[in-house]
């Protein structure tokens, strides 16, 4: 059994961190799809997005998440 990767912050205050997405072999398009799955229409609504254990958690600026 191998250790899970540490969490990676992939979006901060609406800004997508492309270099961090590259570290986890994900694209901006993938992140936009994940946002839509969570009913988030614009990355500007997101304060923070964290990728960990093959899942993304979004913290919205309005604290909906």
Secondary structure, 3 states (H helix, E strand, C coil): CCCCCCCEEEEECCEECHHHHHHCCCCHHHHHHHHHHCCCCCHHHEEEEEEECCEEEEEECCCCC
